[in-house]
C-alpha cells in the first residue's frame, strides 16, 4: 500500500507532520517487509503496536535522541545518581559542617560528665544527595547550685570547663561559662562568711550550642 504523507491541521489518525519533524505512516501486514518512506531524509523507521510503520526525518530522530539523553541522569559506579559539580561542592561543605557540629557537642558532653542531661540533639538539613546533615546541635547541662558552697564551687568549675571545651565556643557557651564563674564567686563568698546552711536543690538547666 502506498505511503500517505499527512500535514498538520488535517484530520488524521495515524500520522502527523510538524514544521521540524516529519512523520510518515504506512500500513503493513505481518510477514511483509516494512515499506520505505518517500522522503530522502527519512532513513530510520520503527513499527508501533498498531501495525504501522513510523518514519522520521533525520532531524526528527536527532531531536528524539537528544531528548532521550537529557532525560537520563549520569550514574556513578554504585548506580546512584551522579551529582553535578555544584551539588557535590554543597555536599562536601555539609559534610564538614556536620563533622564540626558533632565534634563540638561531643566536647561539651565529655567535659560535662554527670551534669549533662541526656545526649546531644541536632538540627538537620537535607543535602542534594538526599542525606541528612547536622547543621547545629545542643547539649543540656544542670547549672543549679548544690547543697553546700563547696559542692557548688566544684560544680561551677566543671560547668565552666564544659562550656569552653569545644575549640570554637559559641556566644551562648561563653555566657554559660561566665554564669558558672559568677556562681562560683557567690559560693566562695558564702563559704568565707561561714554560710554552711544546706539549701534545697533547684532544677535550673542551661543549654550549650
Residue pairs with C-beta under 8 A, 6 or more apart in sequence:
1 26
1 27
1 35
2 26
3 24
3 25
3 26
3 35
3 37
3 38
4 15
4 24
4 25
4 26
5 15
5 17
5 22
5 24
5 38
5 39
6 12
6 14
6 15
6 16
6 17
6 23
6 25
7 17
8 16
8 17
8 18
8 19
14 25
14 50
14 52
15 23
15 24
15 25
15 54
16 23
17 23
20 59
20 60
20 63
21 56
21 57
21 59
21 60
21 63
22 39
22 41
22 42
22 56
22 57
22 60
23 54
23 55
23 56
23 60
24 37
24 38
24 39
24 42
24 53
24 54
24 55
25 52
25 53
25 54
26 34
26 35
26 37
26 52
26 53
27 51
27 52
28 34
28 35
28 47
28 51
28 52
28 53
29 51
30 51
34 45
34 47
34 53
35 53
36 45
37 43
37 45
37 55
39 55
39 57
41 57
41 58
41 59
42 55
42 56
42 57
42 58
43 58
44 55
44 56
44 58
44 61
45 53
45 54
45 55
45 56
46 53
46 54
47 53
47 54
48 54
56 64
73 81
73 82
74 81
74 82
75 81
75 82
76 82
83 91
83 128
83 129
87 128
87 129
88 128
90 127
90 128
91 127
91 128
91 129
91 131
94 125
94 127
94 133
94 135
95 133
97 133
97 134
97 135
98 133
98 134
98 135
100 168
101 122
101 134
101 135
101 136
101 137
102 120
102 122
102 134
102 137
103 166
104 137
104 166
104 167
104 168
105 120
105 122
105 137
105 138
105 139
105 166
105 208
106 120
107 165
107 166
107 167
108 116
108 120
108 139
108 141
108 162
108 163
108 165
108 166
108 173
108 208
109 116
109 119
109 120
109 139
110 165
111 158
111 161
111 162
111 165
112 139
112 141
112 158
112 159
112 162
113 158
113 162
115 141
115 142
115 143
115 155
115 158
115 159
115 162
116 139
116 140
116 141
116 142
116 162
117 140
117 141
117 142
117 205
118 140
119 139
120 137
120 138
120 139
121 137
121 138
121 139
122 134
122 135
122 136
122 137
122 138
123 134
123 135
123 136
123 137
124 132
124 133
124 134
124 135
125 132
125 133
125 135
126 132
126 133
127 133
136 209
137 209
138 207
138 208
138 209
139 207
139 208
140 205
140 206
140 207
140 208
141 159
141 162
141 176
141 205
141 206
141 207
141 208
142 203
142 204
142 205
143 159
143 176
143 179
143 180
143 183
143 204
143 205
143 206
144 201
144 202
144 203
144 204
144 205
145 152
145 155
145 183
145 186
145 187
145 199
145 202
146 152
146 154
146 155
146 201
147 198
147 199
147 201
148 196
148 198
149 187
149 188
149 190
149 191
149 195
149 196
150 187
150 191
152 183
152 184
152 186
152 187
153 184
153 187
153 188
153 191
155 183
156 180
156 181
156 183
156 184
156 187
157 180
157 184
159 176
159 177
159 180
159 183
160 176
160 177
160 180
160 181
160 184
162 208
163 169
163 173
163 174
163 176
163 177
163 180
163 208
164 173
164 174
164 177
166 173
169 177
170 208
170 209
172 207
172 208
172 209
173 208
173 209
176 206
176 208
179 206
